[in-house]
Amino acid sequence: MPQQPPPLRFDPIDRAGDLWESHWPDEQAEVYASMRAVTSIMRAQQILIAELDAMLRPYGITFSRYEALVLLAYSRAGSLPLSKIGERLQVHATSVTNVIDRLEGAGLVRREPNPRDGRGTLAVITDAGREVAQKATAEFNAARFGMDSLGLDDLRRVFTILRRLRRDADDFVEE
């Protein structure tokens, strides 16, 4: 594993925010706070994906492949149409094909014709796929999905705030 560079002695996002304010002095405070917030979210995503992918490396999968495995493991029959996987994971069909190709190549998933749709294909989790999903999930649970620096109240607040952002972006419809 490549060695990480030493941490910076300052917060680069806060510094960028200060520069933003100096270059756009006539904006409202919400603009500066928005810039800092969105940049922090994007950086946090990079950090979490790197950490979670490192935990998954021994299993030969990435986080996106893990998501597909868990989705299949939790489905009633252990199988789903590729289109349904894309819908549930909110990714493009090309991404689903790539993920399933990789999982199939590793023996964690197999493709079968969809008996309900003569043209469609099902992704079916294998016993090896179930085992990987179970072991990886146990590891993620133990590591609190990389979120151990936040307490329960903070985690709930983060979810609530980001859920509102996703809802307002029409990511889903409130029931």
Buried (B, 14 or more C-beta within 10 A) or exposed (E): EEEEEEEEEEEEBEEEBEEBBEEEEEEEEEEBEBBBBEBBBEEEEEEBBEBBBEBBEEBBBBBBBBBBBBBBBEBEEBBBBBBBBBEBBEBEEEBBBBBBEBBBEBEBBBBEEBEEEEEEBBBBBBEEBBBBBEEBBEBBEEEEBBBEEEEEEEEEEBEEEEEEEEEEEEEEEEE
